[in-house]
Amino acid sequence: MAQGKKTTTENKCLQKKSFEEKLSRLQTLSEEIKNPATGLEDALSIFEEGIKLAKSLETELDKIENKIQILINQPKTAEEKPELDLFSSIPED
């Protein structure tokens, strides 16, 4: 039961951190796990935290990518003029 509460608390903490904070923490964890002085138990704990962070970052990147796709694919309004007028000299059939 305590494990479930811990996981919920960890997830809430992850949601509150910014993307940059999570990325920085993941880089720190990467350096820690590479340290030869890191014991097996600690390495496993670091690895577990890193996996959770990586999944969280991946989810955030997916959301950002979806937002970008929506913005790119929004139709232009009739009032907006094209930024480049590349095909105005081509006669229409």
Long-range contacts (C-beta under 8 A, 24 or more apart in sequence): 10-52, 14-52, 14-53, 14-56, 15-56, 19-57, 19-60, 22-53, 22-56, 22-57, 22-60, 23-57, 25-53, 26-50, 26-53, 26-54, 26-57, 29-53
